[in-house]
Amino acid sequence: MPQLSLYVDEHTLERLRRAAKLERVSVSKYVVDKLNRIIRTEWPENYGRLFGAIDDESFRIERSQGFQDDMHRERM
């Protein structure tokens, strides 16, 4: 299995060790699990069902504001 070296400060390493210990895994497994969550390439299961699931005014698309609504800026 390929290996990866990371340079982290002592504070970060200690936080990683504590977090891994709470999940009862090695630091390496903990970091790999977190990286896999971040670089996931597929959508979560049932993600497509969310589209249109919320009917609320706060989720409406606002009209696009043109540049005429910008404030005047002094030329440099």
N, C-alpha and C positions, 0 to 999 in steps of 0.2 A: 504494500500500500504506500502511495506517495506521502512524503512528509512535508510540512510547511513550518518554517520558523517565523515567529512573530516577536517583535521587540515591543514590550510594554513596560510602563513604569511600575514600581513596586505597589503603589496604591491600586492600580488597575488589576494587577496580578492577584492581589489579596481579595479584591472584590470578585474576581473570577473563581478563585478557590472557594470562597464562601457560597457563591451561587451554585457551583457544581456540587458542593457538599450537601446543600439543601435538597437538591434533586437526586442525590445519591448516585452520581455519575462522576467519571473522571473529568478533569479540566478539558482534556482533548475532546471527549464526547460532547461535553457541554458546548464548547465553541463550535464544533461541527454542526450540532443541532441548530444553534442560533444562526450560523451562516446559511444553512439550508433553508431556513425560514425566510431569510432576507432575499436570497437569490432564486426563490421559487419561480418557475417559468409557467406553471399552469394555474388556472383560476381555482379558487376553493370550490369544493363540492356545492352544488346548488346555487352558485353565484348568479347565474343567469335568471333565476327566479326572482331576484331582488328588483329587477328593472320594473318600474311602475308600481312597486309594492306600497309606496308611501304617497298618500294623497293629502298634501299639506301645502298651504300657500308659501311657506318658507322654502320649499323645494322647486319653486318656479324659476325659469330662466328670465333674468332681467333683460330689458331691451338694451341693445348695444348702444353705448354712448359714443358719439362721434368726437372728433377733435375739436369741434366748435364749442364743446362743453368744457374744454381745458381752460385754465386760467392763462391770461396773457403773460408771457415771459419776455424779459428784456433780452435783446440781442447782444451778443458778446463781440 
